[in-house]
Amino acid sequence: MNDIFLEGYKFEKKDFCVNCHAPLQNQVAEIGTHSVEELEKMPKNLLPLTHEGITCVTCHVRENKILTLHQKKDNGVHEFKTAKNLGSPEFCGNCHQFNFPNNSEDTPRFTHEPMQNTLQEWRYYAKNTLQKTERKDIVPNSCQSCHMPDGKHTFRGAHDTTLLKNSLELHFYTRNDSIFAYIASIGVGHEYPTGDLFRHLNLTLKNAENQVIFKYRIGREFAFNGLNMSTVKNTSLEPNQPQHIFVGMQKDVKDAQYILTYHYTSERDEVRSPHLKAIFILKQGKIALNF
């Protein structure tokens, strides 16, 4: 498990979270015997399963059999089982599509509000985008075709900073006396950012005195009514739908410095846990325009 999850788990210790971040029975048992404070202080070698987080077993073992996309003969050591759904987006949805838990009831239930909505975002994208792939065993333009290119278990995603940078376009342009930011995702089959509800981008402009003169947040925002969460705003970048953001008048921002940052946690988490490496610079520079 990564430090960001452990830090969040320290403040909100919920079994619900462990179901995806450390789902194996042995991992759950290992975590359950220690407090969060103990988990933080204990050397990783004393909690080997916990700190492994998601492993090969998470996706590839069911009922003591190894799931494989293609038929294989048992080798005397392992028993294999063909599972065609390994190449489907729905398989990924087991951890990447779920609703908020209903905190008003003792029995675990879920509300109708998505907490992570990545699979549904992809379904909307796939329905409206026609692309093809050479591989017949993977759903065209699916989770696997992008995050596991050519079947490689690289799991490219939000912690691949090169991918994050290359998946985003940002430039500035003028219209009359105004300056706009053009920002769009590139080749992304879901919203950007997606996944964890607190992930967001910030586009910030500063003047020559290093004062913030403009700030725009890209991501989801939620309200908490004391029991449950609900979405109140979503400015995440959708596939093939660039955003045109008014940043100011030419006379005010033409020489400003800009910085676009990716945030893995909420603003609250950044304040209470400043030691975490939870902010990544995507793009920065000086607004340069030909007037």
C-alpha contacts under 8 A as a table, 3 or more apart, distances in Angstrom:
res1	aa1	res2	aa2	distance
1	M	5	F	6.62
1	M	6	L	6.98
1	M	21	H	6.74
1	M	22	A	7.34
1	M	50	T	6.74
1	M	51	H	4.82
1	M	52	E	6.16
1	M	53	G	4.55
1	M	54	I	7.69
2	N	5	F	5.59
2	N	6	L	6.50
2	N	51	H	7.62
2	N	53	G	7.95
3	D	6	L	5.09
3	D	7	E	6.03
3	D	276	L	7.29
4	I	7	E	5.22
4	I	8	G	6.32
4	I	265	T	7.78
4	I	276	L	6.82
4	I	278	A	7.37
5	F	8	G	5.16
5	F	9	Y	5.96
6	L	9	Y	4.91
6	L	10	K	6.11
6	L	36	V	7.77
6	L	40	E	7.52
7	E	10	K	5.18
7	E	11	F	6.96
7	E	273	S	7.65
8	G	11	F	5.48
8	G	12	E	6.14
8	G	13	K	7.92
8	G	269	D	7.85
9	Y	12	E	4.91
9	Y	13	K	4.78
9	Y	14	K	7.10
9	Y	17	C	7.79
9	Y	36	V	7.32
10	K	13	K	5.81
10	K	36	V	5.40
10	K	37	E	7.26
13	K	17	C	7.93
13	K	36	V	7.73
14	K	17	C	5.66
14	K	18	V	7.21
15	D	18	V	5.22
15	D	19	N	6.62
16	F	19	N	5.53
16	F	20	C	7.94
17	C	20	C	6.23
17	C	21	H	6.52
18	V	21	H	4.94
18	V	22	A	5.16
18	V	23	P	6.14
18	V	28	V	7.23
19	N	22	A	6.08
19	N	23	P	4.60
20	C	23	P	5.25
20	C	95	C	5.87
21	H	53	G	5.85
21	H	54	I	6.47
22	A	27	Q	5.89
22	A	28	V	6.69
22	A	50	T	6.45
22	A	53	G	4.90
22	A	54	I	6.20
23	P	27	Q	6.66
23	P	28	V	6.62
23	P	53	G	7.97
23	P	54	I	7.68
23	P	58	T	7.14
24	L	27	Q	5.11
24	L	28	V	6.25
24	L	58	T	6.90
25	Q	28	V	5.15
25	Q	29	A	6.19
26	N	29	A	5.08
26	N	30	E	6.08
26	N	49	L	7.24
27	Q	30	E	5.01
27	Q	31	I	6.17
27	Q	49	L	5.44
27	Q	50	T	5.15
28	V	31	I	5.22
28	V	32	G	5.96
28	V	50	T	7.78
29	A	32	G	5.14
29	A	33	T	6.62
30	E	33	T	5.83
30	E	34	H	7.50
30	E	47	L	7.06
30	E	49	L	7.49
30	E	50	T	6.67
31	I	34	H	5.78
31	I	35	S	7.88
31	I	39	L	7.61
31	I	50	T	6.57
32	G	35	S	7.57
34	H	38	E	5.89
34	H	39	L	6.34
35	S	38	E	5.18
35	S	39	L	6.29
36	V	39	L	4.91
36	V	40	E	6.25
37	E	40	E	5.21
37	E	41	K	6.45
38	E	41	K	5.22
38	E	42	M	5.90
39	L	42	M	5.44
42	M	46	L	6.73
42	M	47	L	7.56
43	P	46	L	5.68
43	P	47	L	7.20
44	K	47	L	5.20
44	K	48	P	5.94
44	K	51	H	6.41
45	N	48	P	5.18
47	L	50	T	5.46
47	L	51	H	6.35
48	P	51	H	5.55
48	P	52	E	6.29
49	L	52	E	5.18
49	L	53	G	6.97
50	T	53	G	5.76
52	E	55	T	6.56
54	I	57	V	7.91
54	I	58	T	6.04
55	T	58	T	5.43
55	T	59	C	7.56
56	C	59	C	5.95
56	C	60	H	5.88
56	C	61	V	7.84
57	V	60	H	5.05
57	V	61	V	5.04
58	T	61	V	6.56
59	C	67	L	7.79
60	H	66	I	5.34
60	H	67	L	4.73
60	H	68	T	7.00
61	V	64	N	6.06
61	V	65	K	5.46
61	V	66	I	4.64
61	V	67	L	5.82
62	R	65	K	5.38
62	R	66	I	6.61
62	R	67	L	6.99
64	N	79	E	7.76
65	K	78	H	7.13
65	K	79	E	5.26
65	K	80	F	5.49
65	K	81	K	6.23
66	I	78	H	6.99
66	I	79	E	6.17
66	I	80	F	4.71
66	I	81	K	5.92
67	L	80	F	5.93
67	L	81	K	4.90
67	L	82	T	5.71
67	L	83	A	5.75
67	L	86	L	7.98
68	T	71	Q	6.79
68	T	72	K	7.59
68	T	80	F	6.77
68	T	81	K	6.10
68	T	82	T	4.97
68	T	83	A	5.73
68	T	84	K	7.76
68	T	86	L	7.38
69	L	82	T	5.66
69	L	83	A	5.42
69	L	84	K	5.35
69	L	85	N	7.72
69	L	86	L	5.99
69	L	87	G	6.90
69	L	137	D	7.72
70	H	82	T	5.97
70	H	83	A	7.70
70	H	84	K	7.67
71	Q	80	F	7.80
71	Q	81	K	7.22
71	Q	82	T	5.35
72	K	80	F	6.35
72	K	81	K	7.71
72	K	82	T	7.61
73	K	79	E	7.87
73	K	80	F	6.89
74	D	77	V	7.33
74	D	78	H	5.96
74	D	79	E	4.92
74	D	80	F	5.82
75	N	78	H	5.90
75	N	79	E	7.14
76	G	79	E	7.38
83	A	86	L	5.87
84	K	87	G	6.06
84	K	88	S	7.54
84	K	137	D	7.72
85	N	88	S	4.98
85	N	90	E	7.39
85	N	91	F	6.07
86	L	91	F	5.95
87	G	91	F	7.47
87	G	137	D	6.41
87	G	138	I	4.76
87	G	139	V	6.47
87	G	144	Q	6.51
88	S	91	F	5.65
88	S	92	C	7.38
88	S	138	I	6.50
88	S	139	V	5.83
88	S	142	S	7.06
88	S	143	C	7.59
88	S	144	Q	7.44
89	P	92	C	5.32
89	P	93	G	6.31
89	P	119	L	6.88
89	P	139	V	7.49
89	P	142	S	5.93
89	P	143	C	5.56
89	P	144	Q	7.27
90	E	93	G	4.75
90	E	94	N	6.85
90	E	119	L	7.25
91	F	94	N	5.78
92	C	95	C	6.14
92	C	96	H	6.15
92	C	119	L	7.71
92	C	143	C	7.39
93	G	96	H	4.57
93	G	97	Q	4.83
93	G	98	F	7.95
93	G	118	T	7.63
93	G	119	L	5.58
94	N	97	Q	6.32
94	N	98	F	7.86
95	C	98	F	7.30
96	H	116	Q	5.96
96	H	117	N	6.84
96	H	118	T	5.91
96	H	119	L	6.50
96	H	195	G	6.71
97	Q	114	P	7.50
97	Q	115	M	7.62
97	Q	116	Q	5.13
97	Q	117	N	5.02
97	Q	118	T	5.94
97	Q	119	L	5.64
97	Q	120	Q	7.29
98	F	114	P	5.86
98	F	115	M	5.88
98	F	116	Q	5.52
98	F	117	N	6.72
99	N	110	F	5.89
99	N	111	T	6.10
99	N	112	H	6.32
99	N	113	E	5.35
99	N	114	P	3.99
99	N	115	M	4.62
99	N	116	Q	6.62
99	N	117	N	7.99
100	F	110	F	5.64
100	F	111	T	5.62
100	F	112	H	7.50
100	F	113	E	5.95
100	F	114	P	6.04
100	F	115	M	4.99
100	F	228	N	7.58
100	F	229	M	7.03
101	P	108	P	6.88
101	P	109	R	5.77
101	P	110	F	4.31
101	P	111	T	6.01
101	P	228	N	7.66
102	N	105	E	6.27
102	N	108	P	6.94
102	N	109	R	5.44
102	N	110	F	4.99
102	N	111	T	5.47
102	N	227	L	7.45
102	N	228	N	6.23
103	N	106	D	7.45
103	N	227	L	5.37
103	N	228	N	6.07
104	S	227	L	5.78
104	S	228	N	7.51
105	E	108	P	6.90
105	E	109	R	7.39
111	T	114	P	7.95
113	E	229	M	7.68
113	E	230	S	6.29
113	E	231	T	7.54
114	P	117	N	5.64
115	M	196	D	7.75
115	M	197	L	6.34
116	Q	194	T	7.61
116	Q	195	G	5.38
116	Q	196	D	6.33
116	Q	197	L	6.50
117	N	120	Q	5.50
117	N	121	E	6.17
117	N	194	T	7.60
117	N	195	G	6.95
118	T	121	E	5.00
118	T	122	W	6.20
118	T	190	H	6.36
118	T	191	E	7.45
118	T	194	T	6.21
118	T	195	G	6.06
119	L	122	W	5.08
119	L	123	R	6.23
119	L	190	H	7.98
120	Q	123	R	4.97
120	Q	124	Y	6.31
121	E	124	Y	5.27
121	E	125	Y	6.29
121	E	189	G	7.65
121	E	190	H	5.02
121	E	191	E	6.54
122	W	125	Y	4.89
122	W	126	A	5.95
122	W	142	S	7.79
122	W	189	G	5.54
122	W	190	H	4.92
123	R	126	A	5.09
123	R	127	K	6.08
124	Y	127	K	5.26
124	Y	128	N	6.47
125	Y	128	N	5.28
125	Y	129	T	5.90
125	Y	189	G	5.94
125	Y	190	H	6.54
125	Y	239	P	6.80
126	A	129	T	5.11
126	A	130	L	6.98
126	A	141	N	7.38
126	A	189	G	7.49
127	K	130	L	7.72
131	Q	140	P	6.87
131	Q	141	N	6.42
132	K	140	P	5.48
132	K	141	N	6.68
133	T	136	K	7.65
133	T	140	P	5.41
133	T	141	N	6.83
133	T	145	S	7.95
135	R	138	I	6.02
135	R	140	P	7.91
136	K	139	V	7.41
138	I	142	S	7.18
138	I	144	Q	6.98
138	I	145	S	6.78
139	V	142	S	5.33
139	V	144	Q	7.91
139	V	145	S	7.56
140	P	145	S	7.03
141	N	144	Q	7.90
141	N	145	S	5.67
141	N	146	C	7.00
141	N	189	G	7.70
142	S	145	S	5.23
142	S	146	C	6.73
142	S	189	G	7.94
143	C	146	C	5.69
143	C	147	H	5.88
143	C	148	M	7.66
144	Q	147	H	5.17
144	Q	148	M	4.82
144	Q	149	P	6.82
144	Q	151	G	7.45
145	S	148	M	5.68
145	S	149	P	5.20
145	S	150	D	7.05
145	S	151	G	7.61
146	C	149	P	5.43
146	C	156	R	7.68
147	H	154	T	6.94
147	H	155	F	4.85
147	H	156	R	4.79
147	H	157	G	6.64
148	M	151	G	5.21
148	M	152	K	5.02
148	M	153	H	5.39
148	M	154	T	5.77
148	M	155	F	5.51
148	M	156	R	6.98
149	P	152	K	5.62
149	P	153	H	7.95
149	P	154	T	7.81
152	K	155	F	7.97
156	R	159	H	7.48
156	R	160	D	5.85
156	R	163	L	7.26
157	G	160	D	5.42
157	G	163	L	7.11
157	G	164	L	7.60
158	A	161	T	6.96
158	A	163	L	7.78
158	A	164	L	6.49
159	H	164	L	7.98
160	D	163	L	5.37
160	D	164	L	6.36
161	T	164	L	4.95
161	T	165	K	6.24
161	T	280	F	7.87
162	T	165	K	5.22
162	T	166	N	6.19
163	L	166	N	5.13
163	L	167	S	5.97
164	L	167	S	5.28
164	L	168	L	6.85
164	L	282	L	7.28
165	K	168	L	5.79
165	K	282	L	5.44
165	K	283	K	7.48
166	N	169	E	7.80
166	N	186	I	7.50
167	S	185	S	5.52
167	S	186	I	4.61
167	S	187	G	6.51
167	S	188	V	6.86
168	L	183	I	7.24
168	L	184	A	5.84
168	L	185	S	4.54
168	L	186	I	5.50
169	E	182	Y	7.66
169	E	183	I	5.51
169	E	184	A	5.27
169	E	185	S	6.24
169	E	186	I	6.90
170	L	181	A	6.91
170	L	182	Y	5.56
170	L	183	I	4.57
170	L	184	A	6.83
171	H	181	A	5.85
171	H	182	Y	5.35
171	H	183	I	6.83
172	F	179	I	6.76
172	F	180	F	5.59
172	F	181	A	4.50
172	F	182	Y	5.92
172	F	287	I	7.09
172	F	289	L	7.64
173	Y	179	I	5.71
173	Y	180	F	5.46
173	Y	181	A	6.59
173	Y	182	Y	7.51
173	Y	289	L	7.10
174	T	177	D	6.89
174	T	178	S	5.62
174	T	179	I	4.55
174	T	180	F	6.18
174	T	250	Q	7.82
174	T	289	L	7.86
175	R	178	S	5.27
175	R	179	I	6.36
175	R	180	F	7.51
177	D	249	M	5.85
177	D	250	Q	5.65
178	S	246	F	7.28
178	S	247	V	7.82
178	S	248	G	5.95
178	S	249	M	4.41
178	S	250	Q	5.45
179	I	246	F	6.15
179	I	247	V	5.90
179	I	248	G	5.64
179	I	249	M	5.86
179	I	250	Q	5.87
179	I	253	V	7.69
179	I	254	K	7.77
180	F	244	H	6.18
180	F	245	I	5.18
180	F	246	F	4.41
180	F	247	V	5.49
180	F	248	G	7.36
181	A	243	Q	7.83
181	A	244	H	5.66
181	A	245	I	4.95
181	A	246	F	6.44
181	A	247	V	6.66
182	Y	242	P	6.81
182	Y	243	Q	5.85
182	Y	244	H	4.83
182	Y	245	I	6.53
183	I	242	P	5.67
183	I	243	Q	5.38
183	I	244	H	6.70
183	I	245	I	7.97
184	A	237	L	6.49
184	A	239	P	7.96
184	A	240	N	7.49
184	A	241	Q	6.79
184	A	242	P	4.31
184	A	243	Q	6.30
185	S	188	V	6.18
185	S	192	Y	6.74
185	S	237	L	6.46
185	S	238	E	7.35
185	S	239	P	6.41
185	S	240	N	7.27
185	S	242	P	7.22
186	I	239	P	7.65
186	I	240	N	7.81
187	G	239	P	7.58
188	V	191	E	7.34
188	V	192	Y	7.47
188	V	239	P	6.11
189	G	239	P	6.11
190	H	194	T	7.08
190	H	238	E	6.53
190	H	239	P	6.14
191	E	194	T	5.37
191	E	236	S	5.95
191	E	237	L	5.37
191	E	238	E	4.69
191	E	239	P	6.40
192	Y	219	G	7.75
192	Y	236	S	5.65
192	Y	237	L	4.98
192	Y	238	E	6.62
193	P	199	R	6.27
193	P	200	H	6.08
193	P	201	L	7.51
193	P	219	G	6.46
193	P	236	S	6.16
193	P	237	L	7.08
194	T	197	L	7.43
194	T	199	R	7.12
194	T	236	S	7.91
195	G	199	R	7.51
196	D	199	R	5.81
196	D	264	Y	7.95
197	L	220	R	6.78
198	F	219	G	7.91
198	F	220	R	7.26
198	F	263	H	7.97
198	F	264	Y	6.71
198	F	265	T	5.10
198	F	266	S	4.91
199	R	219	G	6.78
199	R	220	R	7.92
199	R	262	Y	7.49
199	R	263	H	5.47
199	R	264	Y	4.67
199	R	265	T	5.50
199	R	266	S	6.80
200	H	217	R	6.93
200	H	218	I	5.55
200	H	219	G	4.60
200	H	220	R	7.21
200	H	236	S	7.80
200	H	262	Y	6.08
200	H	263	H	5.24
200	H	264	Y	6.91
200	H	265	T	7.75
200	H	266	S	7.89
201	L	217	R	5.76
201	L	218	I	4.89
201	L	219	G	6.52
201	L	260	L	6.88
201	L	261	T	5.48
201	L	262	Y	4.64
201	L	263	H	5.89
202	N	215	K	6.79
202	N	216	Y	5.68
202	N	217	R	4.68
202	N	218	I	6.24
202	N	259	I	7.96
202	N	260	L	5.64
202	N	261	T	5.30
202	N	262	Y	6.80
202	N	263	H	7.76
203	L	214	F	7.93
203	L	215	K	5.59
203	L	216	Y	5.16
203	L	217	R	6.54
203	L	258	Y	7.13
203	L	259	I	5.93
203	L	260	L	4.52
203	L	261	T	6.67
204	T	212	V	6.96
204	T	213	I	7.78
204	T	214	F	5.67
204	T	215	K	4.46
204	T	216	Y	6.59
204	T	258	Y	5.64
204	T	259	I	5.42
204	T	260	L	6.44
205	L	212	V	5.81
205	L	213	I	5.69
205	L	214	F	5.03
205	L	215	K	6.45
205	L	253	V	7.89
205	L	256	A	6.10
205	L	257	Q	5.58
205	L	258	Y	4.48
205	L	259	I	6.64
206	K	209	E	7.60
206	K	210	N	5.24
206	K	211	Q	5.09
206	K	212	V	4.41
206	K	213	I	5.43
206	K	214	F	7.10
206	K	256	A	5.51
206	K	257	Q	5.28
206	K	258	Y	6.49
207	N	210	N	5.23
207	N	211	Q	5.51
207	N	212	V	6.73
207	N	213	I	6.60
207	N	253	V	7.21
207	N	255	D	7.24
207	N	256	A	4.83
207	N	257	Q	6.46
208	A	211	Q	7.40
208	A	255	D	7.78
208	A	256	A	6.77
208	A	257	Q	7.86
212	V	215	K	7.33
214	F	247	V	6.48
214	F	248	G	7.82
217	R	235	T	7.59
218	I	234	N	7.68
218	I	235	T	5.04
218	I	236	S	5.18
218	I	237	L	7.32
219	G	234	N	5.65
219	G	235	T	5.01
219	G	236	S	4.27
219	G	237	L	7.74
220	R	231	T	7.08
220	R	232	V	7.85
220	R	233	K	5.76
220	R	234	N	4.28
220	R	235	T	6.26
220	R	236	S	6.51
221	E	231	T	5.98
221	E	232	V	5.80
221	E	233	K	5.09
221	E	234	N	6.24
222	F	229	M	6.36
222	F	230	S	5.44
222	F	231	T	4.47
222	F	232	V	5.29
222	F	233	K	6.96
223	A	229	M	5.63
223	A	230	S	5.42
223	A	231	T	6.41
223	A	232	V	6.36
224	F	227	L	6.79
224	F	228	N	5.69
224	F	229	M	4.60
224	F	230	S	6.65
225	N	228	N	5.85
225	N	229	M	6.72
231	T	234	N	7.40
237	L	241	Q	7.00
237	L	242	P	7.01
237	L	243	Q	7.34
238	E	241	Q	5.45
238	E	242	P	7.49
239	P	242	P	7.92
247	V	253	V	7.68
248	G	252	D	6.55
248	G	253	V	6.12
249	M	252	D	5.43
249	M	253	V	6.35
249	M	254	K	7.90
250	Q	253	V	5.55
250	Q	254	K	5.12
251	K	254	K	6.14
252	D	255	D	7.94
253	V	256	A	5.01
253	V	287	I	7.80
254	K	287	I	6.09
254	K	288	A	7.01
254	K	289	L	7.14
255	D	286	K	6.57
255	D	287	I	5.75
255	D	288	A	6.99
256	A	286	K	5.92
256	A	287	I	5.77
257	Q	284	Q	7.44
257	Q	285	G	5.64
257	Q	286	K	4.32
257	Q	287	I	6.13
258	Y	284	Q	5.41
258	Y	285	G	5.49
258	Y	286	K	5.96
258	Y	287	I	6.81
259	I	281	I	7.23
259	I	282	L	7.71
259	I	283	K	5.81
259	I	284	Q	4.15
259	I	285	G	6.63
260	L	281	I	6.14
260	L	282	L	5.52
260	L	283	K	5.13
260	L	284	Q	6.14
261	T	279	I	6.59
261	T	280	F	5.53
261	T	281	I	4.45
261	T	282	L	5.35
261	T	283	K	7.12
262	Y	279	I	5.67
262	Y	280	F	5.03
262	Y	281	I	6.25
262	Y	282	L	6.51
263	H	266	S	7.35
263	H	278	A	5.86
263	H	279	I	4.66
263	H	280	F	6.52
264	Y	278	A	5.12
264	Y	279	I	6.39
265	T	269	D	6.00
265	T	270	E	6.68
265	T	278	A	6.33
266	S	269	D	5.16
266	S	270	E	6.36
267	E	270	E	5.11
267	E	271	V	6.48
268	R	271	V	5.30
268	R	272	R	6.39
269	D	272	R	5.21
269	D	273	S	5.67
269	D	274	P	7.84
270	E	273	S	5.32
270	E	274	P	5.35
270	E	276	L	7.69
270	E	278	A	7.37
271	V	274	P	5.75
273	S	276	L	6.00
274	P	277	K	7.89
277	K	280	F	7.85
281	I	284	Q	7.39
